[in-house]
Amino acid sequence: PDYSDYRQFLVPGIFAQSVVFGSAFTSIGIAEDMQKGYIDRLLSLPMSRSAVLVGRTISDLVRNVFTFAVMLFVSFLVGFRFEGSLVGAVAGTGLLFAFSYALSWIQALIGQNVSSVEAANSSGFIWMFPLTFLSSAFVDPSQMPSWLQPIAINNPFTIVTNACRALYN
C-alpha cells in the first residue's frame, strides 16, 4: 500500500500501541486486589476460581473499547480514514482487541506473581516498551538499520500492526 499520507501509516500503530498499553491495567488491578485481600475473599465464595481473572480481563477489554472509541474519533478529526472496506475495518479492530485480550492474560500472570502494585506497574510496562518501539508502529522497518530490521519484522506487535494497516487501508 501507498503510505504517502503518514496519518494512514501512523494511526493504526498508535491504535495498536494504545490497546497494548491498556492491557497493563490487568496486572496492576490484580496486584492491588491481591494486596488488599479482595481476591482471597472472592475465592472463599462458591464460585469458579477462573471468574476473578476472566472478569478482570474482560473489564479491561471493555475499557480498551472505550479508549479506542475516543482515539478513533480524534483520528478522524486529524484526517485518518478507513480506506478499505467496512468489513476490513471491523476485522482490523477486532484483531486489535483480540491481541489486547491475549496480552491481558500475560498481564494477569504478572499481577499474580509480583509482590506489590508498584512491581506490577513496572513489570507490566517494562516488556511493552521494546515490543512497541522495536516495531513498525512508527517507522517502516525497511528504514531501520539492517541489524534491527529482522527484529522489527518478526516482532508480534509489527505483525498485528501491519495486519491492521492492511485491513484499514
CNS distance restraints for C-alpha pairs under 8 A (distance, minus, plus):
assign (resid   1 and name CA) (resid 166 and name CA) 7.69 0.50 0.50
assign (resid   1 and name CA) (resid 169 and name CA) 7.57 0.50 0.50
assign (resid   3 and name CA) (resid   8 and name CA) 6.30 0.50 0.50
assign (resid   3 and name CA) (resid   9 and name CA) 5.74 0.50 0.50
assign (resid   5 and name CA) (resid   9 and name CA) 7.06 0.50 0.50
assign (resid   6 and name CA) (resid  10 and name CA) 5.87 0.50 0.50
assign (resid   7 and name CA) (resid  11 and name CA) 5.69 0.50 0.50
assign (resid   7 and name CA) (resid  79 and name CA) 7.17 0.50 0.50
assign (resid   7 and name CA) (resid  80 and name CA) 5.81 0.50 0.50
assign (resid   8 and name CA) (resid  12 and name CA) 7.26 0.50 0.50
assign (resid   8 and name CA) (resid  80 and name CA) 5.92 0.50 0.50
assign (resid   8 and name CA) (resid  81 and name CA) 7.26 0.50 0.50
assign (resid   8 and name CA) (resid 165 and name CA) 7.77 0.50 0.50
assign (resid   8 and name CA) (resid 169 and name CA) 7.41 0.50 0.50
assign (resid   9 and name CA) (resid  13 and name CA) 7.19 0.50 0.50
assign (resid   9 and name CA) (resid 138 and name CA) 7.77 0.50 0.50
assign (resid   9 and name CA) (resid 165 and name CA) 6.97 0.50 0.50
assign (resid  10 and name CA) (resid  14 and name CA) 6.26 0.50 0.50
assign (resid  10 and name CA) (resid 137 and name CA) 6.55 0.50 0.50
assign (resid  10 and name CA) (resid 138 and name CA) 5.83 0.50 0.50
assign (resid  11 and name CA) (resid  15 and name CA) 6.10 0.50 0.50
assign (resid  11 and name CA) (resid  75 and name CA) 6.99 0.50 0.50
assign (resid  11 and name CA) (resid  80 and name CA) 7.11 0.50 0.50
assign (resid  12 and name CA) (resid  16 and name CA) 6.14 0.50 0.50
assign (resid  12 and name CA) (resid 137 and name CA) 7.50 0.50 0.50
assign (resid  12 and name CA) (resid 161 and name CA) 6.39 0.50 0.50
assign (resid  12 and name CA) (resid 164 and name CA) 6.40 0.50 0.50
assign (resid  12 and name CA) (resid 165 and name CA) 5.81 0.50 0.50
assign (resid  12 and name CA) (resid 168 and name CA) 7.93 0.50 0.50
assign (resid  13 and name CA) (resid  17 and name CA) 6.08 0.50 0.50
assign (resid  13 and name CA) (resid 136 and name CA) 7.35 0.50 0.50
assign (resid  13 and name CA) (resid 137 and name CA) 4.05 0.50 0.50
assign (resid  13 and name CA) (resid 138 and name CA) 6.43 0.50 0.50
assign (resid  13 and name CA) (resid 161 and name CA) 5.72 0.50 0.50
assign (resid  14 and name CA) (resid  18 and name CA) 6.02 0.50 0.50
assign (resid  14 and name CA) (resid 137 and name CA) 6.80 0.50 0.50
assign (resid  15 and name CA) (resid  19 and name CA) 6.37 0.50 0.50
assign (resid  15 and name CA) (resid  68 and name CA) 6.96 0.50 0.50
assign (resid  15 and name CA) (resid  71 and name CA) 7.43 0.50 0.50
assign (resid  15 and name CA) (resid  96 and name CA) 7.90 0.50 0.50
assign (resid  16 and name CA) (resid  20 and name CA) 6.18 0.50 0.50
assign (resid  16 and name CA) (resid  96 and name CA) 6.20 0.50 0.50
assign (resid  16 and name CA) (resid 137 and name CA) 7.78 0.50 0.50
assign (resid  16 and name CA) (resid 157 and name CA) 7.84 0.50 0.50
assign (resid  16 and name CA) (resid 160 and name CA) 7.74 0.50 0.50
assign (resid  16 and name CA) (resid 161 and name CA) 6.14 0.50 0.50
assign (resid  17 and name CA) (resid  21 and name CA) 6.07 0.50 0.50
assign (resid  17 and name CA) (resid 132 and name CA) 6.38 0.50 0.50
assign (resid  17 and name CA) (resid 137 and name CA) 7.56 0.50 0.50
assign (resid  18 and name CA) (resid  22 and name CA) 5.94 0.50 0.50
assign (resid  18 and name CA) (resid  68 and name CA) 7.79 0.50 0.50
assign (resid  19 and name CA) (resid  23 and name CA) 6.43 0.50 0.50
assign (resid  19 and name CA) (resid  64 and name CA) 5.92 0.50 0.50
assign (resid  19 and name CA) (resid  68 and name CA) 7.41 0.50 0.50
assign (resid  19 and name CA) (resid  96 and name CA) 7.04 0.50 0.50
assign (resid  19 and name CA) (resid  97 and name CA) 7.14 0.50 0.50
assign (resid  19 and name CA) (resid 100 and name CA) 5.68 0.50 0.50
assign (resid  20 and name CA) (resid  24 and name CA) 7.38 0.50 0.50
assign (resid  20 and name CA) (resid  99 and name CA) 7.71 0.50 0.50
assign (resid  20 and name CA) (resid 100 and name CA) 5.37 0.50 0.50
assign (resid  20 and name CA) (resid 103 and name CA) 7.08 0.50 0.50
assign (resid  20 and name CA) (resid 128 and name CA) 7.57 0.50 0.50
assign (resid  21 and name CA) (resid 125 and name CA) 7.44 0.50 0.50
assign (resid  21 and name CA) (resid 128 and name CA) 7.20 0.50 0.50
assign (resid  22 and name CA) (resid  60 and name CA) 7.44 0.50 0.50
assign (resid  22 and name CA) (resid  63 and name CA) 7.88 0.50 0.50
assign (resid  22 and name CA) (resid  64 and name CA) 6.08 0.50 0.50
assign (resid  22 and name CA) (resid 100 and name CA) 7.69 0.50 0.50
assign (resid  23 and name CA) (resid  27 and name CA) 7.98 0.50 0.50
assign (resid  23 and name CA) (resid  60 and name CA) 6.70 0.50 0.50
assign (resid  23 and name CA) (resid  61 and name CA) 7.57 0.50 0.50
assign (resid  23 and name CA) (resid  64 and name CA) 7.82 0.50 0.50
assign (resid  23 and name CA) (resid 100 and name CA) 5.98 0.50 0.50
assign (resid  23 and name CA) (resid 101 and name CA) 7.19 0.50 0.50
assign (resid  23 and name CA) (resid 103 and name CA) 6.26 0.50 0.50
assign (resid  23 and name CA) (resid 104 and name CA) 4.88 0.50 0.50
assign (resid  23 and name CA) (resid 107 and name CA) 6.90 0.50 0.50
assign (resid  24 and name CA) (resid  28 and name CA) 6.70 0.50 0.50
assign (resid  24 and name CA) (resid 104 and name CA) 6.96 0.50 0.50
assign (resid  24 and name CA) (resid 107 and name CA) 6.08 0.50 0.50
assign (resid  24 and name CA) (resid 121 and name CA) 7.44 0.50 0.50
assign (resid  24 and name CA) (resid 124 and name CA) 5.53 0.50 0.50
assign (resid  24 and name CA) (resid 125 and name CA) 6.60 0.50 0.50
assign (resid  25 and name CA) (resid  29 and name CA) 5.85 0.50 0.50
assign (resid  25 and name CA) (resid  60 and name CA) 6.84 0.50 0.50
assign (resid  25 and name CA) (resid 107 and name CA) 7.94 0.50 0.50
assign (resid  26 and name CA) (resid  30 and name CA) 6.08 0.50 0.50
assign (resid  26 and name CA) (resid  56 and name CA) 6.56 0.50 0.50
assign (resid  26 and name CA) (resid  57 and name CA) 6.30 0.50 0.50
assign (resid  26 and name CA) (resid  60 and name CA) 6.46 0.50 0.50
assign (resid  26 and name CA) (resid 104 and name CA) 5.91 0.50 0.50
assign (resid  26 and name CA) (resid 105 and name CA) 7.93 0.50 0.50
assign (resid  26 and name CA) (resid 107 and name CA) 5.67 0.50 0.50
assign (resid  26 and name CA) (resid 108 and name CA) 5.69 0.50 0.50
assign (resid  26 and name CA) (resid 111 and name CA) 7.15 0.50 0.50
assign (resid  27 and name CA) (resid  31 and name CA) 5.99 0.50 0.50
assign (resid  27 and name CA) (resid 104 and name CA) 7.75 0.50 0.50
assign (resid  27 and name CA) (resid 107 and name CA) 4.63 0.50 0.50
assign (resid  27 and name CA) (resid 108 and name CA) 5.01 0.50 0.50
assign (resid  27 and name CA) (resid 109 and name CA) 7.33 0.50 0.50
assign (resid  27 and name CA) (resid 110 and name CA) 5.79 0.50 0.50
assign (resid  27 and name CA) (resid 111 and name CA) 3.86 0.50 0.50
assign (resid  27 and name CA) (resid 112 and name CA) 7.41 0.50 0.50
assign (resid  27 and name CA) (resid 120 and name CA) 5.68 0.50 0.50
assign (resid  27 and name CA) (resid 121 and name CA) 7.20 0.50 0.50
assign (resid  27 and name CA) (resid 124 and name CA) 6.36 0.50 0.50
assign (resid  28 and name CA) (resid  32 and name CA) 6.10 0.50 0.50
assign (resid  28 and name CA) (resid 111 and name CA) 6.13 0.50 0.50
assign (resid  28 and name CA) (resid 117 and name CA) 5.67 0.50 0.50
assign (resid  28 and name CA) (resid 118 and name CA) 7.92 0.50 0.50
assign (resid  28 and name CA) (resid 120 and name CA) 5.32 0.50 0.50
assign (resid  28 and name CA) (resid 121 and name CA) 5.74 0.50 0.50
assign (resid  28 and name CA) (resid 124 and name CA) 7.71 0.50 0.50
assign (resid  29 and name CA) (resid  33 and name CA) 6.08 0.50 0.50
assign (resid  29 and name CA) (resid  56 and name CA) 7.79 0.50 0.50
assign (resid  29 and name CA) (resid 111 and name CA) 7.46 0.50 0.50
assign (resid  29 and name CA) (resid 117 and name CA) 7.92 0.50 0.50
assign (resid  30 and name CA) (resid  34 and name CA) 6.05 0.50 0.50
assign (resid  30 and name CA) (resid  56 and name CA) 7.62 0.50 0.50
assign (resid  30 and name CA) (resid 108 and name CA) 6.65 0.50 0.50
assign (resid  30 and name CA) (resid 111 and name CA) 5.20 0.50 0.50
assign (resid  30 and name CA) (resid 112 and name CA) 6.50 0.50 0.50
assign (resid  31 and name CA) (resid  35 and name CA) 6.03 0.50 0.50
assign (resid  31 and name CA) (resid 111 and name CA) 4.67 0.50 0.50
assign (resid  31 and name CA) (resid 112 and name CA) 6.13 0.50 0.50
assign (resid  31 and name CA) (resid 114 and name CA) 7.02 0.50 0.50
assign (resid  31 and name CA) (resid 115 and name CA) 7.58 0.50 0.50
assign (resid  31 and name CA) (resid 116 and name CA) 6.14 0.50 0.50
assign (resid  31 and name CA) (resid 117 and name CA) 5.23 0.50 0.50
assign (resid  31 and name CA) (resid 120 and name CA) 6.36 0.50 0.50
assign (resid  32 and name CA) (resid  36 and name CA) 6.21 0.50 0.50
assign (resid  32 and name CA) (resid 116 and name CA) 7.24 0.50 0.50
assign (resid  32 and name CA) (resid 117 and name CA) 5.47 0.50 0.50
assign (resid  33 and name CA) (resid  37 and name CA) 6.13 0.50 0.50
assign (resid  33 and name CA) (resid  38 and name CA) 5.01 0.50 0.50
assign (resid  33 and name CA) (resid  39 and name CA) 5.77 0.50 0.50
assign (resid  34 and name CA) (resid  38 and name CA) 6.02 0.50 0.50
assign (resid  34 and name CA) (resid  39 and name CA) 5.49 0.50 0.50
assign (resid  34 and name CA) (resid  40 and name CA) 7.15 0.50 0.50
assign (resid  34 and name CA) (resid 112 and name CA) 7.52 0.50 0.50
assign (resid  35 and name CA) (resid 115 and name CA) 7.98 0.50 0.50
assign (resid  35 and name CA) (resid 116 and name CA) 6.74 0.50 0.50
assign (resid  35 and name CA) (resid 117 and name CA) 7.65 0.50 0.50
assign (resid  37 and name CA) (resid  41 and name CA) 6.45 0.50 0.50
assign (resid  38 and name CA) (resid  42 and name CA) 6.34 0.50 0.50
assign (resid  39 and name CA) (resid  43 and name CA) 6.05 0.50 0.50
assign (resid  39 and name CA) (resid  52 and name CA) 7.36 0.50 0.50
assign (resid  40 and name CA) (resid  44 and name CA) 6.36 0.50 0.50
assign (resid  41 and name CA) (resid  45 and name CA) 7.02 0.50 0.50
assign (resid  42 and name CA) (resid  52 and name CA) 7.57 0.50 0.50
assign (resid  43 and name CA) (resid  47 and name CA) 7.18 0.50 0.50
assign (resid  43 and name CA) (resid  49 and name CA) 6.28 0.50 0.50
assign (resid  47 and name CA) (resid  51 and name CA) 7.26 0.50 0.50
assign (resid  48 and name CA) (resid  52 and name CA) 7.97 0.50 0.50
assign (resid  50 and name CA) (resid  54 and name CA) 6.05 0.50 0.50
assign (resid  51 and name CA) (resid  55 and name CA) 5.74 0.50 0.50
assign (resid  52 and name CA) (resid  56 and name CA) 6.19 0.50 0.50
assign (resid  53 and name CA) (resid  57 and name CA) 6.08 0.50 0.50
assign (resid  53 and name CA) (resid 108 and name CA) 7.11 0.50 0.50
assign (resid  54 and name CA) (resid  58 and name CA) 6.02 0.50 0.50
assign (resid  55 and name CA) (resid  59 and name CA) 6.03 0.50 0.50
assign (resid  56 and name CA) (resid  60 and name CA) 6.24 0.50 0.50
assign (resid  57 and name CA) (resid  61 and name CA) 6.19 0.50 0.50
assign (resid  57 and name CA) (resid 101 and name CA) 6.85 0.50 0.50
assign (resid  57 and name CA) (resid 104 and name CA) 5.90 0.50 0.50
assign (resid  57 and name CA) (resid 105 and name CA) 6.98 0.50 0.50
assign (resid  57 and name CA) (resid 108 and name CA) 7.68 0.50 0.50
assign (resid  58 and name CA) (resid  62 and name CA) 6.25 0.50 0.50
assign (resid  58 and name CA) (resid 101 and name CA) 7.70 0.50 0.50
assign (resid  59 and name CA) (resid  63 and name CA) 6.33 0.50 0.50
assign (resid  60 and name CA) (resid  64 and name CA) 6.24 0.50 0.50
assign (resid  60 and name CA) (resid 104 and name CA) 7.81 0.50 0.50
assign (resid  61 and name CA) (resid  65 and name CA) 6.35 0.50 0.50
assign (resid  61 and name CA) (resid  97 and name CA) 7.14 0.50 0.50
assign (resid  61 and name CA) (resid 100 and name CA) 7.31 0.50 0.50
assign (resid  61 and name CA) (resid 101 and name CA) 6.24 0.50 0.50
assign (resid  62 and name CA) (resid  66 and name CA) 6.56 0.50 0.50
assign (resid  63 and name CA) (resid  67 and name CA) 6.27 0.50 0.50
assign (resid  64 and name CA) (resid  68 and name CA) 5.94 0.50 0.50
assign (resid  64 and name CA) (resid  97 and name CA) 7.75 0.50 0.50
assign (resid  65 and name CA) (resid  69 and name CA) 6.18 0.50 0.50
assign (resid  65 and name CA) (resid  97 and name CA) 7.76 0.50 0.50
assign (resid  66 and name CA) (resid  70 and name CA) 6.47 0.50 0.50
assign (resid  67 and name CA) (resid  71 and name CA) 6.26 0.50 0.50
assign (resid  68 and name CA) (resid  72 and name CA) 5.91 0.50 0.50
assign (resid  69 and name CA) (resid  73 and name CA) 6.27 0.50 0.50
assign (resid  70 and name CA) (resid  74 and name CA) 6.35 0.50 0.50
assign (resid  71 and name CA) (resid  75 and name CA) 5.96 0.50 0.50
assign (resid  72 and name CA) (resid  76 and name CA) 6.23 0.50 0.50
assign (resid  73 and name CA) (resid  77 and name CA) 6.47 0.50 0.50
assign (resid  74 and name CA) (resid  78 and name CA) 6.46 0.50 0.50
assign (resid  75 and name CA) (resid  79 and name CA) 6.38 0.50 0.50
assign (resid  75 and name CA) (resid  80 and name CA) 5.35 0.50 0.50
assign (resid  76 and name CA) (resid  80 and name CA) 4.96 0.50 0.50
assign (resid  76 and name CA) (resid  81 and name CA) 6.34 0.50 0.50
assign (resid  82 and name CA) (resid  86 and name CA) 7.75 0.50 0.50
assign (resid  82 and name CA) (resid  89 and name CA) 6.54 0.50 0.50
assign (resid  82 and name CA) (resid 168 and name CA) 5.15 0.50 0.50
assign (resid  82 and name CA) (resid 169 and name CA) 5.92 0.50 0.50
assign (resid  83 and name CA) (resid 168 and name CA) 6.14 0.50 0.50
assign (resid  83 and name CA) (resid 169 and name CA) 4.51 0.50 0.50
assign (resid  84 and name CA) (resid  88 and name CA) 6.19 0.50 0.50
assign (resid  84 and name CA) (resid  89 and name CA) 6.90 0.50 0.50
assign (resid  84 and name CA) (resid 167 and name CA) 6.44 0.50 0.50
assign (resid  84 and name CA) (resid 168 and name CA) 5.30 0.50 0.50
assign (resid  84 and name CA) (resid 169 and name CA) 4.59 0.50 0.50
assign (resid  85 and name CA) (resid  89 and name CA) 6.30 0.50 0.50
assign (resid  85 and name CA) (resid 167 and name CA) 7.83 0.50 0.50
assign (resid  85 and name CA) (resid 168 and name CA) 7.46 0.50 0.50
assign (resid  86 and name CA) (resid  90 and name CA) 6.19 0.50 0.50
assign (resid  87 and name CA) (resid  91 and name CA) 6.01 0.50 0.50
assign (resid  88 and name CA) (resid  92 and name CA) 5.98 0.50 0.50
assign (resid  88 and name CA) (resid 167 and name CA) 4.62 0.50 0.50
assign (resid  88 and name CA) (resid 168 and name CA) 5.96 0.50 0.50
assign (resid  89 and name CA) (resid  93 and name CA) 6.17 0.50 0.50
assign (resid  89 and name CA) (resid 167 and name CA) 5.90 0.50 0.50
assign (resid  89 and name CA) (resid 168 and name CA) 4.94 0.50 0.50
assign (resid  90 and name CA) (resid  94 and name CA) 6.03 0.50 0.50
assign (resid  91 and name CA) (resid  95 and name CA) 6.09 0.50 0.50
assign (resid  91 and name CA) (resid 167 and name CA) 7.01 0.50 0.50
assign (resid  92 and name CA) (resid  96 and name CA) 6.38 0.50 0.50
assign (resid  92 and name CA) (resid 163 and name CA) 7.08 0.50 0.50
assign (resid  92 and name CA) (resid 164 and name CA) 4.57 0.50 0.50
assign (resid  92 and name CA) (resid 165 and name CA) 7.70 0.50 0.50
assign (resid  92 and name CA) (resid 167 and name CA) 5.42 0.50 0.50
assign (resid  92 and name CA) (resid 168 and name CA) 6.42 0.50 0.50
assign (resid  93 and name CA) (resid  97 and name CA) 6.37 0.50 0.50
assign (resid  93 and name CA) (resid 164 and name CA) 7.21 0.50 0.50
assign (resid  94 and name CA) (resid  98 and name CA) 6.07 0.50 0.50
assign (resid  95 and name CA) (resid  99 and name CA) 6.11 0.50 0.50
assign (resid  95 and name CA) (resid 160 and name CA) 7.39 0.50 0.50
assign (resid  95 and name CA) (resid 164 and name CA) 7.27 0.50 0.50
assign (resid  96 and name CA) (resid 100 and name CA) 6.12 0.50 0.50
assign (resid  96 and name CA) (resid 160 and name CA) 7.23 0.50 0.50
assign (resid  96 and name CA) (resid 164 and name CA) 7.45 0.50 0.50
assign (resid  97 and name CA) (resid 101 and name CA) 6.00 0.50 0.50
assign (resid  98 and name CA) (resid 102 and name CA) 6.19 0.50 0.50
assign (resid  99 and name CA) (resid 103 and name CA) 6.27 0.50 0.50
assign (resid  99 and name CA) (resid 160 and name CA) 7.67 0.50 0.50
assign (resid 100 and name CA) (resid 104 and name CA) 6.16 0.50 0.50
assign (resid 101 and name CA) (resid 105 and name CA) 6.80 0.50 0.50
assign (resid 102 and name CA) (resid 106 and name CA) 7.01 0.50 0.50
assign (resid 103 and name CA) (resid 107 and name CA) 6.26 0.50 0.50
assign (resid 104 and name CA) (resid 108 and name CA) 6.02 0.50 0.50
assign (resid 105 and name CA) (resid 109 and name CA) 6.31 0.50 0.50
assign (resid 106 and name CA) (resid 110 and name CA) 6.40 0.50 0.50
assign (resid 107 and name CA) (resid 111 and name CA) 6.06 0.50 0.50
assign (resid 107 and name CA) (resid 124 and name CA) 6.18 0.50 0.50
assign (resid 108 and name CA) (resid 112 and name CA) 6.22 0.50 0.50
assign (resid 109 and name CA) (resid 113 and name CA) 6.39 0.50 0.50
assign (resid 110 and name CA) (resid 114 and name CA) 6.30 0.50 0.50
assign (resid 110 and name CA) (resid 120 and name CA) 6.58 0.50 0.50
assign (resid 110 and name CA) (resid 123 and name CA) 7.12 0.50 0.50
assign (resid 110 and name CA) (resid 124 and name CA) 6.78 0.50 0.50
assign (resid 111 and name CA) (resid 117 and name CA) 7.98 0.50 0.50
assign (resid 111 and name CA) (resid 120 and name CA) 5.54 0.50 0.50
assign (resid 111 and name CA) (resid 124 and name CA) 7.94 0.50 0.50
assign (resid 114 and name CA) (resid 119 and name CA) 6.06 0.50 0.50
assign (resid 114 and name CA) (resid 120 and name CA) 6.00 0.50 0.50
assign (resid 115 and name CA) (resid 119 and name CA) 6.55 0.50 0.50
assign (resid 115 and name CA) (resid 120 and name CA) 7.82 0.50 0.50
assign (resid 116 and name CA) (resid 120 and name CA) 6.33 0.50 0.50
assign (resid 117 and name CA) (resid 121 and name CA) 6.17 0.50 0.50
assign (resid 118 and name CA) (resid 122 and name CA) 6.36 0.50 0.50
assign (resid 119 and name CA) (resid 123 and name CA) 5.79 0.50 0.50
assign (resid 120 and name CA) (resid 124 and name CA) 5.54 0.50 0.50
assign (resid 121 and name CA) (resid 125 and name CA) 6.31 0.50 0.50
assign (resid 122 and name CA) (resid 126 and name CA) 5.81 0.50 0.50
assign (resid 123 and name CA) (resid 127 and name CA) 7.25 0.50 0.50
assign (resid 124 and name CA) (resid 128 and name CA) 7.36 0.50 0.50
assign (resid 125 and name CA) (resid 129 and name CA) 6.63 0.50 0.50
assign (resid 126 and name CA) (resid 130 and name CA) 7.74 0.50 0.50
assign (resid 127 and name CA) (resid 131 and name CA) 6.45 0.50 0.50
assign (resid 128 and name CA) (resid 132 and name CA) 6.09 0.50 0.50
assign (resid 129 and name CA) (resid 133 and name CA) 5.88 0.50 0.50
assign (resid 130 and name CA) (resid 134 and name CA) 5.50 0.50 0.50
assign (resid 131 and name CA) (resid 135 and name CA) 6.72 0.50 0.50
assign (resid 131 and name CA) (resid 155 and name CA) 7.04 0.50 0.50
assign (resid 131 and name CA) (resid 156 and name CA) 8.00 0.50 0.50
assign (resid 131 and name CA) (resid 157 and name CA) 6.43 0.50 0.50
assign (resid 132 and name CA) (resid 137 and name CA) 6.78 0.50 0.50
assign (resid 132 and name CA) (resid 157 and name CA) 6.38 0.50 0.50
assign (resid 132 and name CA) (resid 158 and name CA) 7.93 0.50 0.50
assign (resid 133 and name CA) (resid 137 and name CA) 7.13 0.50 0.50
assign (resid 133 and name CA) (resid 138 and name CA) 7.70 0.50 0.50
assign (resid 134 and name CA) (resid 148 and name CA) 7.87 0.50 0.50
assign (resid 134 and name CA) (resid 151 and name CA) 7.14 0.50 0.50
assign (resid 134 and name CA) (resid 152 and name CA) 5.29 0.50 0.50
assign (resid 134 and name CA) (resid 155 and name CA) 7.59 0.50 0.50
assign (resid 135 and name CA) (resid 139 and name CA) 7.59 0.50 0.50
assign (resid 135 and name CA) (resid 141 and name CA) 7.16 0.50 0.50
assign (resid 135 and name CA) (resid 151 and name CA) 7.81 0.50 0.50
assign (resid 135 and name CA) (resid 152 and name CA) 4.47 0.50 0.50
assign (resid 135 and name CA) (resid 153 and name CA) 6.93 0.50 0.50
assign (resid 135 and name CA) (resid 155 and name CA) 6.30 0.50 0.50
assign (resid 135 and name CA) (resid 157 and name CA) 6.43 0.50 0.50
assign (resid 135 and name CA) (resid 158 and name CA) 4.97 0.50 0.50
assign (resid 136 and name CA) (resid 140 and name CA) 5.23 0.50 0.50
assign (resid 136 and name CA) (resid 141 and name CA) 5.75 0.50 0.50
assign (resid 136 and name CA) (resid 152 and name CA) 6.52 0.50 0.50
assign (resid 136 and name CA) (resid 153 and name CA) 7.47 0.50 0.50
assign (resid 136 and name CA) (resid 157 and name CA) 7.98 0.50 0.50
assign (resid 136 and name CA) (resid 158 and name CA) 5.17 0.50 0.50
assign (resid 136 and name CA) (resid 161 and name CA) 7.17 0.50 0.50
assign (resid 136 and name CA) (resid 162 and name CA) 7.40 0.50 0.50
assign (resid 137 and name CA) (resid 158 and name CA) 6.75 0.50 0.50
assign (resid 137 and name CA) (resid 161 and name CA) 6.55 0.50 0.50
assign (resid 139 and name CA) (resid 143 and name CA) 6.93 0.50 0.50
assign (resid 139 and name CA) (resid 144 and name CA) 7.62 0.50 0.50
assign (resid 140 and name CA) (resid 144 and name CA) 7.26 0.50 0.50
assign (resid 141 and name CA) (resid 148 and name CA) 7.91 0.50 0.50
assign (resid 141 and name CA) (resid 149 and name CA) 5.39 0.50 0.50
assign (resid 141 and name CA) (resid 152 and name CA) 6.14 0.50 0.50
assign (resid 141 and name CA) (resid 153 and name CA) 6.52 0.50 0.50
assign (resid 142 and name CA) (resid 149 and name CA) 6.58 0.50 0.50
assign (resid 144 and name CA) (resid 148 and name CA) 6.27 0.50 0.50
assign (resid 144 and name CA) (resid 149 and name CA) 5.92 0.50 0.50
assign (resid 145 and name CA) (resid 149 and name CA) 6.38 0.50 0.50
assign (resid 146 and name CA) (resid 150 and name CA) 7.72 0.50 0.50
assign (resid 147 and name CA) (resid 151 and name CA) 7.80 0.50 0.50
assign (resid 148 and name CA) (resid 152 and name CA) 6.25 0.50 0.50
assign (resid 149 and name CA) (resid 153 and name CA) 5.94 0.50 0.50
assign (resid 150 and name CA) (resid 154 and name CA) 6.01 0.50 0.50
assign (resid 151 and name CA) (resid 155 and name CA) 6.03 0.50 0.50
assign (resid 152 and name CA) (resid 158 and name CA) 6.58 0.50 0.50
assign (resid 153 and name CA) (resid 158 and name CA) 6.28 0.50 0.50
assign (resid 153 and name CA) (resid 159 and name CA) 7.38 0.50 0.50
assign (resid 154 and name CA) (resid 158 and name CA) 7.10 0.50 0.50
assign (resid 154 and name CA) (resid 159 and name CA) 7.21 0.50 0.50
assign (resid 155 and name CA) (resid 159 and name CA) 6.54 0.50 0.50
assign (resid 156 and name CA) (resid 160 and name CA) 6.32 0.50 0.50
assign (resid 157 and name CA) (resid 161 and name CA) 6.02 0.50 0.50
assign (resid 158 and name CA) (resid 162 and name CA) 5.87 0.50 0.50
assign (resid 159 and name CA) (resid 163 and name CA) 6.09 0.50 0.50
assign (resid 160 and name CA) (resid 164 and name CA) 6.20 0.50 0.50
assign (resid 161 and name CA) (resid 165 and name CA) 6.19 0.50 0.50
assign (resid 162 and name CA) (resid 166 and name CA) 6.13 0.50 0.50
assign (resid 163 and name CA) (resid 167 and name CA) 6.18 0.50 0.50
assign (resid 164 and name CA) (resid 168 and name CA) 5.89 0.50 0.50
assign (resid 165 and name CA) (resid 169 and name CA) 5.81 0.50 0.50
